[in-house]
């Protein structure tokens, strides 16, 4: 929420320059100010494992602020002039998402995922260019600091407009009369599109990545020469990956990330200097994954209930089964993304057997998730047997989990 407040203050300050009496006396943390009082966003670098909600966090931030949002993957980026995508494509996507409204785009949020994939390769020879690593970082420097990016619409006029330059309702120009920087709209299918000048000074850039191996670099630094009961002792890499609380330990290490650690990982110092806010996202625990399975409007449990409902079949999950599914996702280190894969493999057989048969109720308990037995199927009128199967399975749960996970009729848990 603090990041949302900072970006909202930045948008308001960029829309109209306040007078001296209207300017705030205290600058919110995370915003920079120049001599004229104009605020600039502090770009953010998110560190965390896959499936921990980094993309959802940035998307929700844009939704709360009601600003344009674009998401890109840094993997296909290459240095300008080489095969691949140029870094200016992120601004192009932002323009597309706000219907080519330049004023809205200049106050939007750009999210670039897999930023760790453009780290500098240590084995790259000095005589060759790292066009997909260091070259991309250098191309992003100017954009992150704030400059005017010229974006060319390569597809020409939109398909809904006529080739004489007239758009819907007789409007002229690109997207209902928005002008470009020249007469590049053309009059034919092969014509070049308009050129748009976008100032990135007020665009908030949120970069994220899993940064596999960064926790080992941090451990080497913080455990060097440490003694005492509270000292961090260097553990073998195999132990860091296989201990029960490995996710918690990795999250604690990522909280101590220093710019020197990112330099050792492969990011150039100039690139790190333009990312003043570095935050680590923790691993999702079992209880959080269970809430993801049941609470959202489009949760997986509700999706599969709707899917089976098309065949007039009701599916029920015990709380013990949901905890077992979450435990498998944690064990496989796939996070929230691995929940759908587990559910698909679990319900594959009954999705084909239940429709058009006498099955009207399906119960998934802990042993079904563990693969010890197939899903429990009941016919019409066996409501008492369904309830008994759910209660019998959840008796094995600890008392505190049973209190938090009471049967929810709307979620189909009993």
C-alpha positions, -999 to 999 in steps of 0.1 A, spaced: 0 0 0 29 23 6 41 18 -30 5 26 -42 5 58 -22 38 69 -36 28 63 -72 -5 81 -67 13 111 -53 36 110 -84 6 109 -108 -11 138 -91 21 159 -91 28 152 -127 -8 161 -139 -6 197 -126 23 215 -111 13 228 -76 21 263 -64 47 269 -37 20 270 -10 4 238 -22 36 217 -24 40 192 5 66 200 30 75 163 35 84 141 5 70 106 7 96 79 11 105 63 -23 100 95 -44 127 117 -56 124 154 -62 144 177 -84 150 215 -80 115 223 -95 97 200 -70 88 174 -96 86 139 -82 100 108 -99 92 72 -91 116 49 -74 117 17 -95 113 -16 -77 132 -49 -80 112 -79 -66 131 -110 -56 113 -142 -49 106 -178 -60 83 -188 -87 46 -189 -78 49 -164 -50 26 -137 -65 51 -111 -78 31 -106 -111 -2 -105 -92 12 -79 -68 21 -55 -96 -11 -61 -115 -32 -55 -83 -12 -23 -77 -21 -10 -112 -58 -20 -106 -59 -1 -73 -44 30 -88 -65 27 -120 -34 32 -142 -24 14 -174 -4 -18 -169 18 -38 -192 37 -70 -186 67 -82 -205 92 -110 -203 129 -101 -204 139 -135 -219 134 -125 -256 150 -91 -252 182 -85 -272 203 -54 -279 190 -32 -306 199 -44 -341 198 -81 -333 172 -107 -337 146 -106 -309 126 -79 -292 139 -44 -284 134 -30 -249 112 -3 -264 86 -30 -268 76 -26 -232 65 10 -239 47 -2 -270 27 -27 -250 18 0 -225 5 22 -253 -16 -6 -266 -31 -13 -232 -43 23 -228 -56 27 -264 -26 48 -274 -34 76 -249 0 91 -243 -9 110 -212 -22 78 -195 8 58 -206 32 83 -191 16 75 -156 14 38 -160 32 8 -145 56 -14 -166 62 -49 -152 92 -68 -165 95 -104 -154 124 -128 -155 149 -99 -152 175 -123 -138 177 -140 -172 195 -109 -186 224 -112 -161 259 -108 -175 274 -142 -183 307 -146 -165 321 -168 -192 314 -143 -220 346 -133 -238 355 -96 -238 358 -95 -276 321 -105 -281 289 -87 -271 265 -102 -246 235 -91 -267 209 -108 -245 225 -100 -212 247 -70 -205 235 -54 -238 199 -55 -226 208 -40 -193 226 -11 -210 196 -6 -232 173 -4 -202 194 22 -184 181 52 -203 145 41 -200 146 34 -163 162 68 -156 136 87 -176 138 98 -212 116 102 -243 110 70 -261 98 71 -297 75 42 -304 65 34 -340 32 15 -346 45 -11 -370 11 -26 -379 -1 6 -397 -37 18 -392 -60 -4 -372 -83 -29 -390 -114 -10 -379 -104 21 -398 -105 29 -435 -73 32 -455 -81 68 -463 -71 77 -427 -106 79 -413 -113 60 -381 -145 51 -364 -172 78 -366 -152 98 -390 -123 105 -366 -89 111 -382 -56 96 -371 -46 66 -350 -72 53 -325 -99 80 -329 -78 110 -337 -47 107 -315 -19 124 -334 16 110 -339 48 127 -346 45 129 -384 25 117 -412 34 80 -409 -2 68 -409 -1 63 -446 -29 54 -470 -24 17 -477 -18 -17 -461 19 -14 -464 21 21 -448 42 28 -418 24 35 -385 24 66 -365 53 76 -342 45 83 -305 68 101 -281 64 88 -246 82 103 -216 92 76 -191 101 99 -163 68 92 -145 64 55 -154 69 31 -125 91 2 -135 87 -30 -115 112 -57 -123 111 -92 -109 129 -125 -110 135 -157 -91 173 -151 -90 182 -188 -84 215 -190 -66 214 -155 -52 208 -167 -16 241 -187 -18 260 -154 -27 243 -137 2 252 -166 25 289 -164 15 289 -127 24 271 -127 57 287 -158 71 322 -148 64 341 -145 97 310 -147 119 312 -161 154 288 -164 183 254 -180 190 235 -157 166 260 -159 137 250 -172 103 269 -204 97 276 -214 61 257 -245 52 263 -268 22 243 -260 -9 226 -294 -8 215 -288 28 201 -254 18 179 -270 -9 166 -300 10 160 -290 46 124 -287 57 124 -249 62 146 -242 31 120 -217 18 120 -197 50 158 -197 51 160 -185 15 135 -157 22 156 -145 52 187 -145 31 170 -125 2 160 -99 28 197 -92 33 205 -87 -4 232 -60 -10 240 -43 -43 273 -61 -43 255 -94 -43 235 -84 -74 268 -74 -91 282 -108 -84 250 -124 -98 256 -106 -131 238 -72 -130 259 -42 -139 263 -15 -113 247 12 -134 216 -10 -138 213 -17 -100 217 21 -93 185 28 -111 166 3 -89 167 19 -54 139 -3 -39 148 -39 -36 122 -62 -19 120 -99 -13 88 -119 -16 85 -148 9 75 -183 0 39 -192 4 32 -214 33 6 -242 34 -22 -221 49 -17 -194 23 -19 -220 -5 -51 -234 10 -66 -199 10 -56 -195 -27 -74 -227 -35 -107 -217 -19 -111 -179 -12 -107 -160 -46 -137 -156 -68 -119 -176 -95 -103 -201 -71 -94 -235 -84 -120 -252 -62 -147 -230 -76 -135 -235 -112 -136 -273 -109 -170 -271 -91 -183 -252 -121 -167 -276 -145 -183 -306 -129 -215 -287 -125 -219 -287 -162 -225 -325 -160 -247 -321 -129 -220 -335 -106 -210 -320 -73 -174 -323 -62 -163 -320 -25 -129 -314 -10 -121 -321 26 -98 -296 44 -73 -324 49 -72 -330 11 -66 -292 5 -38 -292 30 -23 -323 13 -25 -305 -21 -8 -274 -7 19 -296 9 27 -312 -24 31 -278 -41 55 -268 -13 74 -300 -16 78 -296 -54 88 -259 -49 63 -248 -76 43 -223 -54 8 -213 -64 15 -222 -101 18 -258 -92 -17 -261 -77 -34 -264 -110 -11 -291 -122 -17 -312 -91 -55 -307 -94 -55 -317 -130 -36 -349 -124 -58 -356 -94 -91 -352 -112 -82 -364 -147 -99 -398 -144 -132 -386 -128 -135 -357 -153 -140 -384 -180 -159 -410 -160 -184 -388 -141 -203 -370 -170 -232 -391 -183 -230 -417 -155 -248 -423 -123 -222 -404 -103 -236 -373 -87 -211 -367 -59 -173 -369 -59 -153 -367 -26 -116 -359 -26 -99 -368 7 -64 -370 19 -57 -405 8 -70 -397 -27 -45 -368 -30 -17 -391 -18 -26 -416 -45 -36 -444 -21 -71 -448 -35 -93 -435 -63 -118 -406 -58 -149 -415 -38 -180 -415 -60 -216 -415 -48 -249 -416 -66 -280 -394 -61 -294 -395 -25 -261 -404 -8 -257 -370 9 -253 -386 43 -224 -408 30 -208 -378 15 -209 -358 48 -196 -388 67 -166 -392 44 -157 -355 47 -160 -355 85 -141 -388 89 -112 -374 69 -110 -340 87 -109 -356 121 -73 -363 114 -65 -326 112 -51 -308 142 -76 -289 162 -63 -254 152 -66 -263 115 -100 -277 120 -112 -244 136 -98 -223 107 -111 -247 80 -147 -252 89 -168 -266 61 -178 -239 37 -211 -247 19 -205 -221 -8 -170 -235 -16 -182 -270 -17 -160 -282 11 -188 -302 28 
